[in-house]
Every structure is written in structure tokens, then in C-alpha cells.
Amino acid sequence: MAPKTTEYLEIAHQRATEKKTHVSFPQLKYPSLRDDGLRDPIQWLSGKAMDDGADGMWRIHNAIYDFETFIDSHPGGAEWLELTKGTDITEAFECHHLNPVVEKMLEKYYVKEATTPRNSPFTFHEDGFYKSLKRAAREELKKVPKNLPKYSDMIIDGLFFACLVTAALSVWSKTYWVVMASYLVSSLTLAWSVVASHSYIHKKTNWRMYIFNLGLWCYRDFRVSHALSHHLYTNTLMDLEISSFEPFVFWNPRRDKPFYVYLSFFIECLLFPFTFILNFIKRCLLNFIRKDYFKKHYRWHDSIGLLLPVWMWVVSGCTFYEAFVGWIWINCTGSFIFSHIGSNAAHHHPKIFKDGDEVRTETPDWGMHELEAVMDRTDINGNIFKVMTFFGDHALHHLFPTLDHDVLPYLYPVFLEHCKKFKANFRLTSSYDLFIGQLKMTVKKDFTLLNE
């Protein structure tokens, strides 16, 4: 594909605005419902179902499958299939399943060929980067020691325990410095627990994924906004983790950004302490906006976040009011820490792909795209504690989201070999550079010629 000019991209952006398409991928329809309502995960799934041509079933590549009788038998848990019914799950199917036996099993549930093109730009050719890497990764995983220590499990368990103990201590103690130290440690371990638990949300049903709800969030919603949206369509218009922050923070380049984008850093500092609480309030509001929302989408584990103040009250012996106020401080501070870690982790930098930037091809290999949309950090990778608490090993985690972080380091040799062979754009930088880059992206209006 010949390099485009700035003028070309300006015309492409204008046409995309008029025709409601993507800029980088003009063959795609603009995601339905993207800019409507509260931009919640269920709305995202509804809009995707409108665009995917799955005929109310499940689409993989250009075929339609009916997994209705398989839902309860799905090894990863029924929830994955329940959430994705009526949508194209090609990207999720490819990166969530490393065993080739799964592909042969599809024949049993085949219904028919799809009648419309996929509304996704990504390809999975057998001789392409991702499929080649996946085959090589399967072989490498056979060499991983069987008795590999589960440091990732130890880390999240320790963070969870520390959060509970220090939260109770912060309202039990009468000594000012003990209270302040406990409050800060509890806030930090709450944020880190939520960050670390996100890795378990990608996997089959397990108890550690519920720790994510400790911050008043819903891991079920996060499976949609993060695992099914952000991870699979990173930095495109289908990435809910970008669109859900609009119109407060704009990370995608847009010519019509409002004047207040120059205050984005201050907006983030004001917004991030309340991210946990605002997400909880938004889910409560949906009960009044969406018919049958409570019945269809609420689960028992949505109340886990409310158990923390009850724990603080019961264990410490303080009044419930004191426990509630202490919990609000811990929750808001933890929310501030978590949101800053997440927004500066890997995806927002002028050298990272955003919809509107030039791409090598309008039908890229999915794995190649993921690397265009990610930058790893030299000061995070290599330390399992930092990796677990700061979204480290980000590129490999995006490519193989269901693998333990303990295992990912074993894949680096074959990963780097394939990056060199296919000229994939794997990059490393510092956390400071990504922080500055994230701030630049909030005010960036011009598109980037990535091939220059």
C-alpha cells in the first residue's frame, strides 16, 4: 500500500464523517450506537449485533454457528457465549483458543455461511503473523516447567489480604499516623488488586476474577468493555474503553475536539477519583433506562464492592458511618490510582495507532495491528510484581490474553523471532514517555502517517 499524504487523510476523514465510516478502514460501517446513551457494555454488544450479520447466533470468520446447546458445556464458562450471542466472535475465538482441536469442533455447530462481509478489518491468514506465532507459541508452551511457581496468584492473594486488613485498621486505630498509613496502603492495594484481577477476567470462570468487583465495578461488564472490545479492536472506533470516556477525555485524534481538551490533565485528575463510583451509578441508572436490565444483567457478585465497608464496620467495631466515610476515601483514592495506571499503561501515544492514522493495509493481520496499538515499558517488563500491578507484558498479554503472566516470559524468544520475520512493530519505551504521550493524545487533532 502506497504511503498516503496528509491531504489524503484529510479527505478520508471528511468522507468518513459524511458517510459514517472509519477513517483508517473506510470499508467498515461506523459502529452502531457508539455515540448514543451511556455507552455501556450492553449497548456496545447491541450495536455490534446490528453490524455483524450473525443472524442472532455466533459468527466466526464467514460462517454462522449455533452454540445454544453448547453454552453450559463451554470450558471457559457459559458467560462468554451468553454475552456474545448474535455477534461476530472471530477475534475472540482466535486469541482465546490455542488448542487446534477447538477449530475441528466447530463443524458440529455449523449452520450456514454468512451473507454479509465482516464489519472488522482484521485477518487471520494461516501464513500470517498471528497464526504463525500462535502455532509456535503452542510448541513453546510445551517446554514450560510443569511445576512453575504461581507468583501471579500469590501476588493478587497478598494484595487482596492486605487491602482487607489495612481497610479495617484505618477505621479501628485511634492513632492519626496509623490511620493515614493504613488508608493509603488500603487504597493502593485496592487499586493494585483490581489491576491484577483483570488478568483473571480473561480466563475461564475462577474466584479471583470476583476481586475486580471490590472496586464497585462489575467484572461481567469488564469482560465486554475490556476483553471483548478493547482487547480485540484496540484503538479503533469499536474500542469501548476509548469511547466511554468521551466527551470528557478524547484519546482518538479528531479535528473537532472542543476547547477544553487542553485541560484534559486536570479533567482526568477530577474524574479519575470517581471512576469506580460513577461506573456503579451508571449501572444503577440503567435499571430505569433499559427495560428488563436488572433481570437480564445483574448478578449476585455486583454487590461485592459494597461488602468492603460492611467488613470494615464489623471487624473494627467502629460506627457504620465511620466505616462508610473511611471506605469512600479508600474507594476514591484507589479509583484515582487505578485510572491513572490504566490510562497511561500502553495505548495512548502519538506513535501508537489510533483510528484515522495511516495503516500498512486496510485489512491488517490482527496480531500486527495489536502491536501497532501497544507500546511496552522497559521499567515494568521483567518484574512479575510490576507486570501484575501496572499492566505489564502488555503486547504478549494482548496476543494471548488467557495465559498466566507467569508463562508469558517464556514466549519472548519466539515472539521476538516472529516480530523480526514479519517486521511487526513491537516497541519499548519508558512509563514517563507513555505518560507524556497520553497527555499529548488528549489534545492531538492531526492524524499520523505511521508509514513515514
DAWO-V598773 format. One record per run of one state. SS is the DSSP state (h for helix, s for strand, l for the rest). FROM is the first residue (numbers start at 1). TO is the last residue. Records with the same first field share a line. If there is no record, write none. Layout:
SS=FROM-TO  FROM-TO
//
This chain:
l=1-5  20-20  22-28  30-40  53-57  61-62  66-67  74-77  85-87  89-89  97-100  114-122  124-128  142-150  173-175  202-206  216-218  231-239  244-258  290-292  298-299  317-319  344-364  373-375  378-383  390-393  400-404  423-427  430-430  444-452
h=6-19  41-52  68-73  78-84  90-96  101-109  129-141  151-172  176-201  207-215  219-230  240-243  259-289  293-297  300-316  320-343  366-372  384-389  394-399  405-422  431-443
s=21-21  29-29  58-60  63-65  88-88  110-113  123-123  365-365  376-377  428-429
//
